[in-house]
Amino acid sequence: MHQLVALKVIALRGVHTQAQLAEQLLIDAPAASRLVDRLQEDGLVTREAGSDRRCVRLQVTNACWPEVEVLEDEVQRVDEEVAKHLSPEEMSELKRLLDKVQVALGTNTVVAEKQLAE
């Protein structure tokens, strides 16, 4: 699951470095590197030379798009299910609160490496 989320972040949010990926996923740099290793082994992401020798640029491959589509379909399905039980105002408030939590976690927390291995 973490690989799919990472793939979505790289493909759709314009994340091009492992540091950006780690920040977006609330994980540490070594965990992000291992995650990218697995995506690269699966042929979904490549590492290319960045602007300097210390940095590599992440690029998705064409093989990633079916995986991203599956994830997007599932997100849409969950949104539709939740919307059956919440008013549009409540949905808006839920999204606002989740965004607020994500920002707070991004500044205060790093997901444990063992959680990434699940």
Solvent accessible surface area in square Angstrom, and as a share of the most:
residue,aa,sasa,rsa
1,M,153,0.68
2,H,62,0.28
3,Q,50,0.22
4,L,45,0.23
5,V,55,0.32
6,A,0,0.00
7,L,0,0.00
8,K,41,0.17
9,V,2,0.01
10,I,7,0.03
11,A,21,0.16
12,L,88,0.44
13,R,129,0.47
14,G,40,0.39
15,V,7,0.04
16,H,54,0.24
17,T,31,0.18
18,Q,42,0.19
19,A,75,0.58
20,Q,81,0.36
21,L,0,0.00
22,A,9,0.07
23,E,127,0.57
24,Q,63,0.28
25,L,30,0.15
26,L,29,0.15
27,I,11,0.05
28,D,52,0.27
29,A,66,0.51
30,P,75,0.47
31,A,1,0.01
32,A,0,0.00
33,S,36,0.23
34,R,87,0.32
35,L,0,0.00
36,V,0,0.00
37,D,52,0.27
38,R,84,0.31
39,L,0,0.00
40,Q,73,0.32
41,E,142,0.64
42,D,87,0.45
43,G,35,0.34
44,L,21,0.11
45,V,1,0.01
46,T,51,0.30
47,R,67,0.24
48,E,83,0.37
49,A,97,0.75
50,G,26,0.25
51,S,120,0.77
52,D,61,0.31
53,R,241,0.88
54,R,218,0.80
55,C,44,0.26
56,V,57,0.33
57,R,95,0.35
58,L,0,0.00
59,Q,58,0.26
60,V,40,0.23
61,T,37,0.21
62,N,133,0.68
63,A,56,0.43
64,C,0,0.00
65,W,107,0.37
66,P,84,0.53
67,E,69,0.31
68,V,6,0.04
69,E,111,0.50
70,V,95,0.55
71,L,13,0.06
72,E,65,0.29
73,D,86,0.45
74,E,72,0.32
75,V,62,0.36
76,Q,98,0.44
77,R,130,0.47
78,V,67,0.39
79,D,53,0.27
80,E,90,0.41
81,E,74,0.33
82,V,46,0.26
83,A,50,0.39
84,K,148,0.63
85,H,134,0.60
86,L,58,0.29
87,S,42,0.27
88,P,109,0.68
89,E,128,0.57
90,E,85,0.38
91,M,26,0.12
92,S,70,0.45
93,E,74,0.33
94,L,63,0.31
95,K,104,0.44
96,R,123,0.45
97,L,77,0.38
98,L,102,0.51
99,D,87,0.45
100,K,127,0.54
101,V,78,0.45
102,Q,78,0.35
103,V,103,0.59
104,A,47,0.36
105,L,76,0.38
106,G,38,0.37
107,T,104,0.60
108,N,121,0.62
109,T,60,0.35
110,V,91,0.52
111,V,35,0.20
112,A,46,0.36
113,E,95,0.43
114,K,158,0.67
115,Q,82,0.36
116,L,11,0.06
117,A,86,0.66
118,E,162,0.72
